[in-house]
């Protein structure tokens, strides 16, 4: 028997997934999200607080989140299942606007469309389990609603991605404070390095790592992440879904 959804349009056995996109500040057009890449261990103080490697110039490594993990600015999301240690990480996201394959550091700026404030929400207990068992990080990083992201600020319309305060507050109390200048690998270095392993395409987002101060949140908490020149992002945590 052939399976076919009654709601599927002609040519499909199931309804296609809805597109994922983000607003672009000052424009009516939106930014379509294709893939989400994340950089691990890109601020030395965060590496140390996580009790991980001390070598600040280890080659960057990457993991991914599903694009439908995107959550818009101002959203309220439920505390996720399968964790008792749900943590925040504020990061600068790089929005890719051109194709990039094995490019140089000097060519990286030419494929960047813009930037945004984002959160790498993490099931820290699941991430530690994966790390200890030498398993991929998906259980800790790539779950539903794990990628809140603010509006895209087009390149040249915001701050300087090489410097500027990056902060996060929970219920009005500052929990994270760093500076983009503290990134071990700069934005152009990250883009160039990633392009050697993947063909970057317009619509890709790259989360560039978080400073020290990460910690847990729970139902009722309100998170505000901000980066000088790139705006802010607000997220509210609701109780677990029944």
Buried (B, 14 or more C-beta within 10 A) or exposed (E): EEEEEEEEEEEEEEEEEEEBBBBBBEEEEBBEBBBBBBBBBBBBEBBEBBEEEEEEEBEBEBBBBBBBBBBBBEBEBBBBEEBEBBBBBBBBBBBBBEEBEEBEBEBBEEBBBBBBBBBBBBBBBBBEBBBEEEEEBBBBBBBBBBBBBBBBBBBEBBBEBEEBBBBBBBEEEEBBBBBBEBBBBBBBBBBBBBBEEBEBBBBBBBBBBBBBBBBBBEEEBBBBBBBBBBBBBBBBBEEEEE
